[in-house]
Protein backbone atom coordinates (compact mmCIF):
# COMPACT_ATOMS: atom_id res chain seq x y z
CA UNK A 1 0.00 0.00 0.00
CA UNK A 2 1.46 3.37 -0.92
CA UNK A 3 1.78 6.23 1.58
CA UNK A 4 -1.02 8.30 -0.01
CA UNK A 5 -3.57 5.53 0.49
CA UNK A 6 -2.27 4.77 4.01
CA UNK A 7 -2.71 8.32 5.38
CA UNK A 8 -6.55 8.31 5.43
CA UNK A 9 -6.49 4.83 6.94
CA UNK A 10 -4.09 5.99 9.67
CA UNK A 11 -6.36 8.94 10.43
CA UNK A 12 -9.33 6.60 10.79
CA UNK A 13 -7.26 4.40 13.10
CA UNK A 14 -6.39 7.44 15.26
CA UNK A 15 -10.12 8.19 15.53
CA UNK A 16 -10.65 4.54 16.62
CA UNK A 17 -13.04 4.02 13.71
CA UNK A 18 -10.87 1.46 11.96
CA UNK A 19 -8.61 -1.39 13.11
CA UNK A 20 -5.75 -2.86 11.16
CA UNK A 21 -5.23 -6.60 11.31
CA UNK A 22 -2.09 -8.20 9.94
CA UNK A 23 -1.86 -11.89 9.27
CA UNK A 24 -0.14 -14.22 6.83
CA UNK A 25 -2.54 -13.12 4.10
CA UNK A 26 -1.56 -9.47 4.45
CA UNK A 27 -3.14 -6.44 6.04
CA UNK A 28 -6.87 -6.00 6.38
CA UNK A 29 -8.92 -3.26 7.94
CA UNK A 30 -12.24 -3.52 9.73
CA UNK A 31 -14.62 -0.97 11.15
CA UNK A 32 -14.76 -0.72 14.91
CA UNK A 33 -18.06 -0.24 16.77
CA UNK A 34 -17.46 3.55 16.93
CA UNK A 35 -16.66 3.44 13.21
CA UNK A 36 -19.98 1.77 12.47
CA UNK A 37 -21.76 4.35 14.60
CA UNK A 38 -20.15 7.13 12.58
CA UNK A 39 -21.07 5.52 9.27
CA UNK A 40 -24.66 4.89 10.31
CA UNK A 41 -25.17 8.24 11.99
CA UNK A 42 -25.17 10.07 8.68
CA UNK A 43 -27.70 7.70 7.13
CA UNK A 44 -30.09 6.98 9.95
CA UNK A 45 -33.35 8.51 10.99
CA UNK A 46 -33.09 11.61 13.11
CA UNK A 47 -34.98 10.14 16.03
CA UNK A 48 -34.51 13.18 18.28
CA UNK A 49 -36.06 15.60 15.79
CA UNK A 50 -39.45 17.21 16.27
CA UNK A 51 -39.72 18.10 12.56
CA UNK A 52 -41.81 16.43 9.88
CA UNK A 53 -41.03 17.55 6.33
CA UNK A 54 -44.07 17.84 4.05
CA UNK A 55 -43.61 17.49 0.28
CA UNK A 56 -46.73 18.27 -1.72
CA UNK A 57 -48.36 20.23 -4.52
CA UNK A 58 -48.46 23.95 -3.68
CA UNK A 59 -51.65 24.51 -5.66
CA UNK A 60 -54.40 26.55 -3.92
CA UNK A 61 -56.79 23.59 -4.24
CA UNK A 62 -54.55 21.77 -1.74
CA UNK A 63 -54.74 24.56 0.85
CA UNK A 64 -57.44 22.91 2.96
CA UNK A 65 -55.73 19.53 2.72
CA UNK A 66 -52.67 21.05 4.36
CA UNK A 67 -54.35 23.45 6.80
CA UNK A 68 -57.14 21.11 7.93
CA UNK A 69 -55.61 17.69 7.32
CA UNK A 70 -51.84 17.36 7.14
CA UNK A 71 -50.66 20.12 9.49
CA UNK A 72 -53.06 19.38 12.38
CA UNK A 73 -52.40 15.63 12.10
CA UNK A 74 -48.67 16.26 12.39
CA UNK A 75 -48.75 19.03 14.98
CA UNK A 76 -51.89 18.71 17.09
CA UNK A 77 -52.44 14.96 16.94
CA UNK A 78 -48.88 13.61 16.80
CA UNK A 79 -46.77 16.35 18.40
CA UNK A 80 -44.30 17.18 15.63
CA UNK A 81 -43.67 20.43 13.73
CA UNK A 82 -44.82 20.40 10.09
CA UNK A 83 -42.21 21.93 7.77
CA UNK A 84 -43.13 22.98 4.24
CA UNK A 85 -40.34 24.53 2.20
CA UNK A 86 -42.58 27.23 0.74
CA UNK A 87 -43.13 28.52 4.29
CA UNK A 88 -39.43 28.57 5.23
CA UNK A 89 -37.35 31.61 4.33
CA UNK A 90 -34.20 31.06 2.31
CA UNK A 91 -31.85 33.07 0.10
CA UNK A 92 -30.18 30.36 -1.94
CA UNK A 93 -31.34 27.47 -4.06
CA UNK A 94 -34.58 25.92 -2.86
CA UNK A 95 -33.05 22.46 -3.24
CA UNK A 96 -30.42 23.36 -0.63
CA UNK A 97 -33.16 24.36 1.79
CA UNK A 98 -35.09 21.14 1.05
CA UNK A 99 -31.98 19.05 1.75
CA UNK A 100 -31.24 20.93 4.98
CA UNK A 101 -34.80 20.57 6.26
CA UNK A 102 -35.05 16.87 5.39
CA UNK A 103 -31.68 16.20 7.06
CA UNK A 104 -33.15 17.69 10.26
CA UNK A 105 -36.51 15.91 10.06
CA UNK A 106 -37.75 12.80 11.84
CA UNK A 107 -39.93 11.70 8.91
CA UNK A 108 -41.39 12.86 5.61
CA UNK A 109 -44.99 13.14 4.47
CA UNK A 110 -45.29 13.02 0.67
CA UNK A 111 -48.59 13.76 -1.07
CA UNK A 112 -48.77 12.73 -4.72
CA UNK A 113 -52.06 14.52 -5.45
CA UNK A 114 -51.74 16.49 -8.67
CA UNK A 115 -49.03 14.10 -9.82
CA UNK A 116 -46.44 16.50 -8.55
CA UNK A 117 -42.81 15.62 -8.42
CA UNK A 118 -42.02 14.92 -4.81
CA UNK A 119 -39.69 12.13 -5.87
CA UNK A 120 -36.55 14.13 -5.03
CA UNK A 121 -37.71 14.61 -1.45
CA UNK A 122 -38.86 11.01 -1.08
CA UNK A 123 -35.60 9.65 -2.50
CA UNK A 124 -33.53 11.80 -0.19
CA UNK A 125 -35.57 10.75 2.84
CA UNK A 126 -35.40 7.07 1.92
CA UNK A 127 -31.65 7.33 1.37
CA UNK A 128 -31.34 8.77 4.87
CA UNK A 129 -33.55 5.97 6.22
CA UNK A 130 -36.30 8.35 7.27
CA UNK A 131 -39.81 6.96 7.37
CA UNK A 132 -41.90 8.20 4.44
CA UNK A 133 -45.66 8.44 4.73
CA UNK A 134 -47.27 8.30 1.28
CA UNK A 135 -50.52 10.18 0.55
CA UNK A 136 -52.75 10.82 -2.44
CA UNK A 137 -56.25 12.18 -2.84
CA UNK A 138 -58.61 9.47 -4.04
CA UNK A 139 -59.50 11.12 -7.38
CA UNK A 140 -55.79 11.29 -8.32
CA UNK A 141 -54.61 7.92 -7.07
CA UNK A 142 -55.20 5.92 -10.28
CA UNK A 143 -52.89 8.27 -12.14
CA UNK A 144 -49.96 7.92 -9.72
CA UNK A 145 -46.75 6.54 -11.15
CA UNK A 146 -46.53 2.77 -11.05
CA UNK A 147 -43.23 2.95 -9.12
CA UNK A 148 -44.98 4.50 -6.14
CA UNK A 149 -48.07 2.28 -6.06
CA UNK A 150 -46.13 -0.47 -4.33
CA UNK A 151 -46.02 1.70 -1.20
CA UNK A 152 -48.92 1.83 1.22
CA UNK A 153 -50.52 5.18 0.41
CA UNK A 154 -53.09 6.86 2.57
CA UNK A 155 -55.82 7.47 0.01
CA UNK A 156 -58.01 10.29 1.25
CA UNK A 157 -61.17 12.14 0.16
CA UNK A 158 -61.56 15.14 2.46
CA UNK A 159 -59.19 17.00 4.80
CA UNK A 160 -60.90 15.54 7.90
CA UNK A 161 -60.46 12.02 6.50
CA UNK A 162 -56.83 12.82 5.71
CA UNK A 163 -56.19 14.16 9.21
CA UNK A 164 -57.57 11.09 10.93
CA UNK A 165 -55.74 8.59 8.72
CA UNK A 166 -52.45 10.51 8.80
CA UNK A 167 -52.50 10.89 12.58
CA UNK A 168 -52.99 7.15 13.00
CA UNK A 169 -50.20 6.36 10.50
CA UNK A 170 -47.74 8.74 12.18
CA UNK A 171 -48.40 7.16 15.58
CA UNK A 172 -47.99 3.68 14.08
CA UNK A 173 -44.84 4.40 12.07
CA UNK A 174 -42.85 6.91 14.16
CA UNK A 175 -44.78 7.29 17.40
CA UNK A 176 -45.77 10.45 19.19
CA UNK A 177 -43.44 13.41 18.99
CA UNK A 178 -41.83 15.30 21.84
CA UNK A 179 -44.70 17.80 21.72
CA UNK A 180 -47.33 15.19 22.52
CA UNK A 181 -47.72 13.08 25.59
CA UNK A 182 -49.64 9.78 25.35
C-alpha positions as CSV (number, residue, x, y, z in Angstrom):
1,X,0.0,0.0,0.0
2,X,1.5,3.4,-0.9
3,X,1.8,6.2,1.6
4,X,-1.0,8.3,0.0
5,X,-3.6,5.5,0.5
6,X,-2.3,4.8,4.0
7,X,-2.7,8.3,5.4
8,X,-6.6,8.3,5.4
9,X,-6.5,4.8,6.9
10,X,-4.1,6.0,9.7
11,X,-6.4,8.9,10.4
12,X,-9.3,6.6,10.8
13,X,-7.3,4.4,13.1
14,X,-6.4,7.4,15.3
15,X,-10.1,8.2,15.5
16,X,-10.7,4.5,16.6
17,X,-13.0,4.0,13.7
18,X,-10.9,1.5,12.0
19,X,-8.6,-1.4,13.1
20,X,-5.8,-2.9,11.2
21,X,-5.2,-6.6,11.3
22,X,-2.1,-8.2,9.9
23,X,-1.9,-11.9,9.3
24,X,-0.1,-14.2,6.8
25,X,-2.5,-13.1,4.1
26,X,-1.6,-9.5,4.5
27,X,-3.1,-6.4,6.0
28,X,-6.9,-6.0,6.4
29,X,-8.9,-3.3,7.9
30,X,-12.2,-3.5,9.7
31,X,-14.6,-1.0,11.2
32,X,-14.8,-0.7,14.9
33,X,-18.1,-0.2,16.8
34,X,-17.5,3.6,16.9
35,X,-16.7,3.4,13.2
36,X,-20.0,1.8,12.5
37,X,-21.8,4.3,14.6
38,X,-20.1,7.1,12.6
39,X,-21.1,5.5,9.3
40,X,-24.7,4.9,10.3
41,X,-25.2,8.2,12.0
42,X,-25.2,10.1,8.7
43,X,-27.7,7.7,7.1
44,X,-30.1,7.0,9.9
45,X,-33.4,8.5,11.0
46,X,-33.1,11.6,13.1
47,X,-35.0,10.1,16.0
48,X,-34.5,13.2,18.3
49,X,-36.1,15.6,15.8
50,X,-39.5,17.2,16.3
51,X,-39.7,18.1,12.6
52,X,-41.8,16.4,9.9
53,X,-41.0,17.5,6.3
54,X,-44.1,17.8,4.0
55,X,-43.6,17.5,0.3
56,X,-46.7,18.3,-1.7
57,X,-48.4,20.2,-4.5
58,X,-48.5,24.0,-3.7
59,X,-51.7,24.5,-5.7
60,X,-54.4,26.6,-3.9
61,X,-56.8,23.6,-4.2
62,X,-54.5,21.8,-1.7
63,X,-54.7,24.6,0.8
64,X,-57.4,22.9,3.0
65,X,-55.7,19.5,2.7
66,X,-52.7,21.1,4.4
67,X,-54.4,23.5,6.8
68,X,-57.1,21.1,7.9
69,X,-55.6,17.7,7.3
70,X,-51.8,17.4,7.1
71,X,-50.7,20.1,9.5
72,X,-53.1,19.4,12.4
73,X,-52.4,15.6,12.1
74,X,-48.7,16.3,12.4
75,X,-48.7,19.0,15.0
76,X,-51.9,18.7,17.1
77,X,-52.4,15.0,16.9
78,X,-48.9,13.6,16.8
79,X,-46.8,16.4,18.4
80,X,-44.3,17.2,15.6
81,X,-43.7,20.4,13.7
82,X,-44.8,20.4,10.1
83,X,-42.2,21.9,7.8
84,X,-43.1,23.0,4.2
85,X,-40.3,24.5,2.2
86,X,-42.6,27.2,0.7
87,X,-43.1,28.5,4.3
88,X,-39.4,28.6,5.2
89,X,-37.3,31.6,4.3
90,X,-34.2,31.1,2.3
91,X,-31.9,33.1,0.1
92,X,-30.2,30.4,-1.9
93,X,-31.3,27.5,-4.1
94,X,-34.6,25.9,-2.9
95,X,-33.0,22.5,-3.2
96,X,-30.4,23.4,-0.6
97,X,-33.2,24.4,1.8
98,X,-35.1,21.1,1.1
99,X,-32.0,19.1,1.7
100,X,-31.2,20.9,5.0
101,X,-34.8,20.6,6.3
102,X,-35.0,16.9,5.4
103,X,-31.7,16.2,7.1
104,X,-33.1,17.7,10.3
105,X,-36.5,15.9,10.1
106,X,-37.8,12.8,11.8
107,X,-39.9,11.7,8.9
108,X,-41.4,12.9,5.6
109,X,-45.0,13.1,4.5
110,X,-45.3,13.0,0.7
111,X,-48.6,13.8,-1.1
112,X,-48.8,12.7,-4.7
113,X,-52.1,14.5,-5.5
114,X,-51.7,16.5,-8.7
115,X,-49.0,14.1,-9.8
116,X,-46.4,16.5,-8.5
117,X,-42.8,15.6,-8.4
118,X,-42.0,14.9,-4.8
119,X,-39.7,12.1,-5.9
120,X,-36.5,14.1,-5.0
121,X,-37.7,14.6,-1.5
122,X,-38.9,11.0,-1.1
123,X,-35.6,9.6,-2.5
124,X,-33.5,11.8,-0.2
125,X,-35.6,10.8,2.8
126,X,-35.4,7.1,1.9
127,X,-31.7,7.3,1.4
128,X,-31.3,8.8,4.9
129,X,-33.6,6.0,6.2
130,X,-36.3,8.3,7.3
131,X,-39.8,7.0,7.4
132,X,-41.9,8.2,4.4
133,X,-45.7,8.4,4.7
134,X,-47.3,8.3,1.3
135,X,-50.5,10.2,0.5
136,X,-52.8,10.8,-2.4
137,X,-56.3,12.2,-2.8
138,X,-58.6,9.5,-4.0
139,X,-59.5,11.1,-7.4
140,X,-55.8,11.3,-8.3
141,X,-54.6,7.9,-7.1
142,X,-55.2,5.9,-10.3
143,X,-52.9,8.3,-12.1
144,X,-50.0,7.9,-9.7
145,X,-46.8,6.5,-11.1
146,X,-46.5,2.8,-11.1
147,X,-43.2,2.9,-9.1
148,X,-45.0,4.5,-6.1
149,X,-48.1,2.3,-6.1
150,X,-46.1,-0.5,-4.3
151,X,-46.0,1.7,-1.2
152,X,-48.9,1.8,1.2
153,X,-50.5,5.2,0.4
154,X,-53.1,6.9,2.6
155,X,-55.8,7.5,0.0
156,X,-58.0,10.3,1.3
157,X,-61.2,12.1,0.2
158,X,-61.6,15.1,2.5
159,X,-59.2,17.0,4.8
160,X,-60.9,15.5,7.9
161,X,-60.5,12.0,6.5
162,X,-56.8,12.8,5.7
163,X,-56.2,14.2,9.2
164,X,-57.6,11.1,10.9
165,X,-55.7,8.6,8.7
166,X,-52.5,10.5,8.8
167,X,-52.5,10.9,12.6
168,X,-53.0,7.1,13.0
169,X,-50.2,6.4,10.5
170,X,-47.7,8.7,12.2
171,X,-48.4,7.2,15.6
172,X,-48.0,3.7,14.1
173,X,-44.8,4.4,12.1
174,X,-42.9,6.9,14.2
175,X,-44.8,7.3,17.4
176,X,-45.8,10.4,19.2
177,X,-43.4,13.4,19.0
178,X,-41.8,15.3,21.8
179,X,-44.7,17.8,21.7
180,X,-47.3,15.2,22.5
181,X,-47.7,13.1,25.6
182,X,-49.6,9.8,25.4
